[in-house]
Structure formats: structure tokens, C-alpha cells
Amino acid sequence: MIRTLLPDLTPDRVAAAARRVMARCDELARVTATAGEIERVYLSTEHARVNRLAAEWMREVGMTTRQDAAGNQIGRLAAADRDAPALMIGSHLDTVPDAGRFDGIVGVLMALEVVRLLRFPAPVGEGSLSPLPFAIEVVAFSDEEGTRFGKALLGSSAVAGTWDDDWWQLTDADGTTLRQAALEFGLDPGRIGEAARSPDELVGYLEAHIEQGPELDRRGESLAVVSSIASARRFQLVVEGEARHAGGTPYDMRHDALLGASEAALAVERICSGEHHVIGTVGQLEAFPGAVNIVPGEAHFSLDLRGEFDSERDRVWDALSRDLDVIMGRRGLRWRAREVHNAPAVMCAPLLQDVIRAGIRGALPDLPDDPATLFSPAGHDGMSIDAITDVGMLFLRNPDGISHHPDEAVSAADVALGIRALAESVLHLAAEPR
């Protein structure tokens, strides 16, 4: 019955939607703080500009729009029952420095095209309506990456009602506090709680995203169901040795902190590469005092540790800790670690996995087997939104797995398949008994 109310999801309409998504990714890429690169950070003038564009495109497909108290841009297509809860679909519009043009952005734009495909006109003067038993909301989250203030998922945390007022004291590279930046952007920090949504307002959250890895490309497949979003722990580690003269200190008397930290980084690679779906990365390494003619007396390095399951991630951290004890003991060094981030794995809801799987089959009727099911080693706004509603994700092929880089890519053909699959997923969810 629901499907009979809808326009056909014809190849021509879906292909036109994909072309629009690709063109708008290019248009948003031109909104940047850094010439020759793509960079848009939270509460910046670029953030304001892309919110205005997103609001314009939301209104174009019949949605009412608002910017919430955290700077998230939200469009709503009401159901015939104005009190019906909403299915939230979206992603984020902020970027890392020197970013690609699809990470997050393609998910917001695909969601808008799904609304365009699924809406139907309401009586004169009432705008467009969702023909489904729930409203549809498209959300463009404001700060998934955490580039400016060093804290990711700020926008979605506010929506989830998990905002921590201590975050207002976070500062950017120029010393501007988050509170000051919010005020300059036109937000009232005292009203941040108004961004929070309650579970009874939502039926779920769906997000389409490029994979940010090579698995689909290696399989030669376009789309995948996401089973979970990786758990993550991040540490800042310090290795203490002894700074001495580079020329006058023989090797048997050296306690070189940099060499200890370097061996620790190799231990991360050795241990994690032998694990299944546990990934460790040392992304920062700094030696002190940092002079060319002094044996480093102290070294600082970061560790980003991710896993499909919390228990496996934590087991690997315990193994790394034991290895570091051995390495530093052999070199006459001391080490300590400070945990700066801990996020549990988020399991995508079985029902939403099922409707996305059915959506992919609808988009790819000749698929010989079930579509791939992958876990996401990268973090997403769904990690926050899981606190208030069920989460489901659709992955699109990312050629060679390149992301957070200007060469990041997705094809228009895969975007078209993704739009069709996402629209079909929404229809399957609407058909579920309530």
C-alpha cells in the first residue's frame, strides 16, 4: 500500500539524483577556509555557509528547516499524523584539514534525494508530507570530526543529550574557547539542552557513508550493510629516559627515549597486525629537548586503538602494555600512559541491518549472494545517536579505500545505487509492523 502512493524509483530519476549529489559535493568543496584545500570546521563562517546551502536544499524538497542549539542543520518532512515520530537520516558537513569531498557530505546529500523520491504533495498550503507512518528528518551534523576543538561528535552528542558542560572550556589553536566561538556563531550556550531529542521522538537513524577502507573495492561490490561501529580508545604516552651529549655518550650508557618510543610504535604494528579487526595507530611522535646534538631524554606519542569488540580491543591494550614494560625495562626507560578517549563499540540494530540488506537487494536485484556485511573501523555520528535510538548504516564503495585525503572518491554509479538502496530501506522500515 505504501509503495502504491509513491512515484516510481525509476533509473532515470535515481541517476538524476546521483548527478545532483555529485555536483553538490563539488559545490560544497568550494566552501573552505583554506585556498586549494577543503577545510570546514565547527562554528566557522564556512560552517554557517554550508548550513545555509543545506537549508536551501532541504526547503527545495519540501522540508521545513531549523538550525538547532548546537549548530546542526535539520530538515523535517512531516507525516500525515503530525505527532508521528521521525526517522532521522543524515551525516555531517564538517571536514578534517585538506579533506576529501565525500566523507559525511555524500550521506547528507543522498538523504535529501531520498526525501525527493519519497515525498508526495499535501493539500494546498501545507507543504509536502511523508507518505510513511513516520516523519523523515534529514540532519547535517555540525562537528563529527573534532578538527577545531579536539573533541569529536559534538553536534551529535548534543542531539543525544550527552553534552558535557566542561566542553565549553575547550580551546582551538588560536586560544578561542568553544563557548566564545558559539556566541560568535550566534548560538546561546545556555540553551544547548534544547538540541537534545528524546527516544520517543525517533524511530531510528540511518546513515549512508563511503566505506573509508578498501574492502568493497577489493570485493568488486558497490554497497554493504554495516554491522557495527568500532570501539575506540586513545592514549597519550610519555617515555622518560636521560638527555645527554650526542657525541660523548657511548651506546651502552644511553637511555634514548625516542628509540624506546619508536620500538613501542613498531610493537603496536606487530601486535595489531596479527589480530582480527583490531587496529592500532601511532599518529604523533615528538622528542625532547629536540636538539640535533642531544640524546632524547623524553618522547611523547599517541596511540589510537580500535576494535570490532570492546573486549578484543582491551585485550590488545593489555598485551601492548606488557610489551612496553619489556621494551622500556631493557632500555632503562620509564613509561606512562594517559587515556584521553574511550568509546564502546556500537552495534547496528538487527532490524535496521535487515532493512538495509533488503534495500541493497532492491537496488541490485541480480546480486547472486547476500550483500556484504562489514564493520566500520571509522567513527561516525551514529556512535552518539545510539544513546537515543537504533542505528543503521549503509556503506558505499570507496576506490582504493582513500579517505581524509583530497583523492577520496566515490562513483556516480555507486551513489545512484546507494540512493536507491537507501530509499528502498526506508520503505521496508515503513512496512514493518508497529
C-alpha positions, 0 to 999 in steps of 0.5 A: 500500500505504501509503495502504491502512493509513491512515484516510481524509483525509476533509473532515470530519476535515481541517476538524476539524483546521483548527478545532483549529489555529485555536483553538490559535493563539488559545490560544497568543496568550494566552501573552505577556509583554506585556498586549494584545500577543503577545510570546514570546521565547527562554528566557522563562517564556512560552517554557517555557509554550508548550513545555509546551502543545506537549508536551501536544499532541504526547503527545495524538497519540501522540508521545513528547516531549523538550525538547532542549539548546537549548530546542526542543520535539520530538515523535517518532512512531516507525516500525515499524523503530525505527532508521528515520530521521525526517522532521522537520516543524515551525516555531517558537513564538517571536514578534517584539514585538506579533506576529501569531498565525500566523507559525511557530505555524500550521506547528507546529500543522498538523504535529501534525494531520498526525501525527493523520491519519497515525498508526495504533495499535501493539500494546498498550503501545507507543504509536502508530507511523508507518505510513511507512518513516520516523519523523515528528518534529514540532519547535517551534523555540525562537528563529527570530526573534532578538527577545531576543538579536539573533541569529536561528535559534538553536534551529535552528542548534543542531539543525544543529550550527552553534552558535557558542560566542561566542553565549553572550556575547550580551546582551538589553536588560536586560544578561542574557547568553544563557548566564545566561538558559539556566541560568535556563531550566534548560538546561546550556550545556555540553551544547548539542552534544547538540541537534545531529542528524546527516544520517543521522538525517533524511530531510528537513524540511518546513515549512508557513508563511503566505506573509508577502507578498501574492502568493497573495492577489493570485493568488486561490490558497490554497497554493504550493510554495516554491522557495527561501529568500532570501539575506540580508545586513545592514549597519550604516552610519555617515555622518560629516559636521560638527555645527554651529549650526542657525541660523548655518550657511548651506546651502552650508557644511553637511555634514548627515549625516542628509540624506546618510543619508536620500538613501542610504535613498531610493537603496536604494528606487530601486535595489531597486525596479527589480530582480527579487526583490531587496529592500532595507530601511532599518529604523533611522535615528538622528542625532547629537548629536540636538539640535533646534538642531544640524546632524547631524554623524553618522547611523547606519542599517541596511540589510537586503538580500535576494535570490532569488540570492546573486549578484543580491543582491551585485550590488545591494550593489555598485551601492548602494555606488557610489551612496553614494560619489556621494551622500556625495562631493557632500555632503562626507560620509564613509561606512562600512559594517559587515556584521553578517549574511550568509546564502546563499540556500537552495534547496528540494530538487527532490524535496521541491518535487515532493512538495509540488506533488503534495500541493497537487494532492491537496488541490485536485484541480480546480486547472486549472494547476500550483500556484504556485511562489514564493520566500520573501523571509522567513527561516525555520528551514529556512535552518539545517536545510539544513546537515543535510538537504533542505528543503521548504516549503509556503506558505499564503495570507496576506490582504493579505500582513500579517505581524509585525503583530497583523492577520496572518491566515490562513483556516480554509479555507486551513489545512484545505487546507494540512493536507491538502496537507501530509499528502498530501506526506508520503505521496508522500515515503513512496512514493518509492523508497529 
